[in-house]
Amino acid sequence: MKRKYFLIGVPVIAAAAATFQLASNPAPENAPRSNAQGEPIVTVQMPPLEGNSLIGQQIFTRRCAECHGDNAAGKEGAGPPLIHIIYEPSHHADEAFQRAVALGVRSHHWSFGDMPPVDGLTRGDVAMVTAYIRDVQRANGIQ
């Protein structure tokens, strides 16, 4: 009988400990800030931009920010932040951005739904947007 209580008690204690651990640790600096529809998902520090990154920022603002938010910070209810560890170069290479724009993306990291292809952007446009995203990622410790 004692073994039965032990087998039931261990998972309960583990769950309580995990809950306490999560509650006592503050959220990371780049953690979600709000759940309000349309609000940014992460805090982004903007670096000075020049050249292709500056052009990429302008393209991003016109074509991508509606879903991915200002400064690629994501947008609650619309799309994920690109200034996030998930999109670091070792996990999502630059070509992943090219393919996402050209072919769309099936939802796999976030629950925003599938991303449709983005018409009207050339590979050069996407390369400049990617340069912008990479510069902002580096300024936010994502390498």
N, C-alpha and C positions, 0 to 999 in steps of 0.2 A: 504494500500500500504506500509506503514512504517513497518508493521509486516513481510511482504514478504522480505524486505531488511534485517531485523533483523535475520530472519531464515536462510538466505543465508550468512550473514556476520559472524555469530557466528562460523560456521565450518571453514570458511576461516581464521579467527583470531586464532582459536585453532590450526589449522594446521601450521600457521606461527609461533606461540609460540613454538610448539613442535619442529619445524625445528631449531629455534634459540636455544632452550635448548640443542638439540643434538649437534649442531655445537659448542656451547660454553663449553661443558663438554669434557675434554680429555678422551680418551679411557682408560679403565681399564688396569692395568699393564699386565694382562694375556690375553689381547685382541689380535686378529689376527695382525700379524706384516707385512705380505706381501701377495700379491695375485699371486706371481710368482709360476709357476708349480714346485712342488717338495720342496718348501720352508717350514720351520716349521710354524705351525699355531699359537702357543703360545710360550712364553719364559718360560723356565723351569730352576729352580735352583736345582742343583743336590746335595743331601746329601752324606755323606760318607756311603757306603754300606758294609754289611758283611753278612755272613751266607747265608740263603735261598734267601735273597734279591739280593745278589751278583750273585748267581747262576741264579735267575730269570732274572736278567739283561742280562746275557749271552744268555739265551734261547730267551728272547724278541728280542735281537739284531739279532739273527739268523732267527727267525720265524715270528716276528711281525713288526719289524721296517720298512720293505719295504712299508707297508701301514700306520702304525701309527707313523712313523718317529723316528728319534733318540731321546732317552730319553722320548718317548711317547708324544712328542710335536705336533703330528699330521703332516700331509704332504699334502700341497696344491695339489689338484687334485687326491689324493690317499686315504686318510683316516683321521678320526678325532683324535684330541688329547685325550689321556686318562688322562692327567693331566689337568683336567677341572672339574668345579663344577658339571657338569652333571653326572660325574662318582663317586661322593662322595659316601661313604659306605651306607648312609641312602637312597640313590636313586637307586644305583646299588650295591647290596650286592655281596660278593665274589662269591656266586653261579652264579650270572649273567655272570661272566667271564667264569666260567666252561661251562655254557650252550652256550655262544657265540662261544667258541672254538669247542665244540662238535656238535652243531646244526646249527651254523650260526646265523645271525641276520637280520631281515627285517629292512630296513632303516626307522628310525622314529625320530631321533634327528637331523640328518645331511643330506646333499644331496649328499653323496658320493656313494649311491647305497647300495645294500644289501651286507653284509659280508658273504662270504661262510664259511662253517666249515673248521677248520684247522686240517688236518690229521697228525698223527704221534706224537701228544702230549698226555701224560698221565694226569690224574687228578693231580698227584704229580707235574708234570711240570707246569701245569696251576696254582697250588697253589703257587709255587715259583715265577712265573711271577706276580701273584696277590700280593704277599708280596712285590715284587719290586715296583709295581705300587703304592701300599698303602704307602710305605715309601717315595716315591717321591712326592705323593700327600700331605702328612703331611708336608714335607719340603717346600711346596708351599702354605701352608695355607688351604688345602682342608682336612676336617676331617669329 
